[in-house]
């Protein structure tokens, strides 16, 4: 698995994932809020399988390794 997520994308996924899980824990939204585990997990491993399927790479020049 090659990293395909940039820094901004990664932090947005962390924020959304934690927010959804917190809302589910506090009962603001239903059990479906635990789907926030998916964006949180993809942010932690720095790889999104859907991005791979459709050919997206959100890493900037500074995030990509030198050849």
KEDRENZA-745495 format. One record per residue (C-alpha): x, y, z; residue number from 1. Coordinates in steps of 0.1 Angstrom, whole numbers, plus 5000, padded with zeros to 4 digits. Each point is the difference from the previous one (the first is absolute). Layout:
<kelos>
X | Y | Z | NUM $
...
</kelos>
This chain:
<kelos>
5000 | 5000 | 5000 | 1 $
5015 | 5032 | 4989 | 2 $
4989 | 5032 | 5018 | 3 $
4975 | 5020 | 4979 | 4 $
4987 | 5026 | 5025 | 5 $
5013 | 5035 | 5006 | 6 $
5003 | 5018 | 5033 | 7 $
4968 | 5020 | 4997 | 8 $
4980 | 4970 | 4989 | 9 $
5014 | 4979 | 5029 | 10 $
4991 | 5027 | 5026 | 11 $
4965 | 5005 | 4986 | 12 $
4994 | 4962 | 5002 | 13 $
5012 | 5000 | 5036 | 14 $
4977 | 5029 | 5010 | 15 $
4970 | 4985 | 4982 | 16 $
5006 | 4965 | 5014 | 17 $
5004 | 5011 | 5036 | 18 $
4970 | 5023 | 4997 | 19 $
4978 | 4973 | 4987 | 20 $
5011 | 4975 | 5027 | 21 $
4996 | 5026 | 5027 | 22 $
4965 | 5009 | 4988 | 23 $
4990 | 4963 | 5000 | 24 $
5015 | 4995 | 5035 | 25 $
4980 | 5029 | 5015 | 26 $
4968 | 4989 | 4982 | 27 $
4996 | 5031 | 4978 | 28 $
4999 | 4978 | 4969 | 29 $
4992 | 4963 | 4998 | 30 $
5023 | 4970 | 4999 | 31 $
5009 | 5008 | 4964 | 32 $
5023 | 5027 | 5013 | 33 $
5025 | 4972 | 5007 | 34 $
5007 | 5000 | 4962 | 35 $
5024 | 5027 | 5010 | 36 $
5024 | 4972 | 5007 | 37 $
5006 | 4997 | 4962 | 38 $
5014 | 5035 | 4994 | 39 $
5019 | 4998 | 5032 | 40 $
5016 | 4967 | 4990 | 41 $
5009 | 5012 | 4965 | 42 $
5016 | 5031 | 5015 | 43 $
5021 | 4979 | 5024 | 44 $
5013 | 4977 | 4973 | 45 $
5003 | 5029 | 4975 | 46 $
4984 | 4980 | 4972 | 47 $
4965 | 5001 | 4985 | 48 $
4990 | 4970 | 4979 | 49 $
4974 | 5020 | 4982 | 50 $
5026 | 5026 | 4989 | 51 $
5021 | 4971 | 4987 | 52 $
4971 | 4987 | 4979 | 53 $
4992 | 5033 | 4984 | 54 $
5036 | 5012 | 4997 | 55 $
5000 | 5029 | 5024 | 56 $
5031 | 5011 | 5020 | 57 $
4996 | 5030 | 5022 | 58 $
5036 | 5002 | 5011 | 59 $
5017 | 5032 | 4992 | 60 $
5036 | 5003 | 4987 | 61 $
5014 | 5002 | 5035 | 62 $
4982 | 4968 | 5011 | 63 $
5013 | 4979 | 4971 | 64 $
5033 | 4982 | 5004 | 65 $
5029 | 5011 | 4977 | 66 $
5007 | 4977 | 4971 | 67 $
</kelos>
